[in-house]
């Protein structure tokens, strides 16, 4: 596992947490929720891309 991937996910998480707190304190709870959902989608896309590369590596390794 690449440490860079962990740093990317942590950076997105910190950014989303800060934006969520700022928007919640400003009374914009709906936008805070949308920001949280967008951050989750971004992290899921990154993870799915990494899993896809893993399956590709396994397929090449076993010659399927």
Buried (B, 14 or more C-beta within 10 A) or exposed (E): EEEEEEEBBEEBEEEBEEBBEEBBEEEEEEBBEEBBEEBEEBBEEBEEEEEEEEEEEEEEEEEE
